[in-house]
Amino acid sequence: ETLRVSAGQFLFRIGDPDRYIFVVQSGKLDVTTTDNLGTSHIKKVGPGESLTSLLSFIDVLTGHANPYKSVQAQAKVDSVVLRLSMEAFLQVFDKNPELLIRVVQMVMA
């Protein structure tokens, strides 16, 4: 699914379900964390870069999905993001378990 995220809009916030792999097609997003001391910048994500956690991916694959606990992503400019459901990969991996290794390699890159 292709998402259009306006400048200033959050792609996801702390507490939202963590069930997707996001790939930025255009634009730029800031990944931050917020605690009682304020908001801290983690990284910027731009075109061609993915936004997901390997641990979250494994949680979904093992049936233990959790919400985002410490990070959020906000568009700094109007952006287009591809959203891929991690759960959609389950049937593929059942039929082709060797593909799991390749996907893990891509997520880690």
Helices and strands as residue ranges (DSSP letters): E 2-5, E 10-12, E 20-26, E 29-35, E 38-45, E 50-51, H 54-61, E 72-75, E 79-85, G 86-88, H 89-95, H 98-108
